[in-house]
Amino acid sequence: MNKTKVRFILRQYRKHASTKEISRDVKVSQRRVQQIIKQYKETGLEPVLGENIGRPVKPYDENQTARGHPALKDGVCFGPRAQVSRIPETSESSASRIYLSE
């Protein structure tokens, strides 16, 4: 969606075209056309696209960085997800003992 499509939607709306016809012409959903028209009715201006979209950014906090987070030590996590079970390093593993005995 870009400014030209928004302007086309509003122009067609002013000509009393249905949202279904507009959405088919612009190839966007009928609901999106309704949202753009609603924003236009509320403000009287073209809706601005691409600003304040997506998830809001959390404010930067030194305690939440990799080096300062309490669950992290030197950027490495020692929590339950980072635990890896190790096989004990012995001269003979149990599997090798089974095969050697046969």
N, C-alpha and C positions, 0 to 999 in steps of 0.2 A: 504494500500500500504506500502510495506517495501523495504529494500535494496535488498533483493533477487529477488523480482518482478522487480525492476528497472534494476537490472543486467540481468535478463532474457529478458526483453524488448530490452535492448541494444544488447545483444548477438544475438537475433533473427533479429534485425535490420541490424546488420553486415552481417548476412547470407541472406539478401535481402528478408526477409519475409514481407508480406504486413501488414499494421497497422490493418487491419480488422482481419487477422488471429491471430496476436499477442494479440489484445484486447479480442478475443474469448478465447484464451488459458489462459490469465491472469485474465479474468473476470473483466476487467475495461473497461471504455468507449474508443472508438476509438480516441476521441478527447484528452483524457488524455495521451494515448500512443503517439499521435502526439506532445503534449506539452513536454513530457519527451525527445523525439527524438530531438525536436527543441533546448531545453536547452543543450543537449549533443553536437549538432552541433556548437552552439555558443561558448561554453566554452571549449569543448574537454574533460570535466570531467563528472563523474556521477552527476546527480542533487542531491542536498542535500534535504532531506525531513524533515519536521517538524520544520524548522527555519523560522522565520518571516512570519508566517501564521496568518490569521485572522486580525481583526481590530487593528490598531496601538494603543498603550497605550498613553493617554495624559499625559503630564508632571504634576507632583504633584504641586498643588497650594493651599496654606493655605486658600485663600479666597473662594475656591470651596468646602471645607469640610462642613459637616453638621453643625458644630458649627460656621463657619465663613461665610457662605453664606448669602447674604443680605435678601433673602426671607425666611430664616429659623431662628427661635428663639429657642434656647436651643434644637435643633434637631427636632423641631416640625414645620411643614409647616403651615403658615397662609394664603396661597394663595387661589385662587378661587376653586381649586380642593378639598381643605381640609375643606371648609365650609360645615357645616351640619345644615340643618334647624331643629330647635328644636320645639317641641310642648310646648306651654306655660303650666306651671304647675299651675293649678288652682284646686279648690276643685271640681268643676264640669266641665267636658269638654262638648262641644256642643253635642257630641253623647250621653253622659249620660243624658243630659237634654231632648233630644228627647225621649229616652226610658222611662224616669221617668214620662214624661207628658202623655204618652199613657195609 
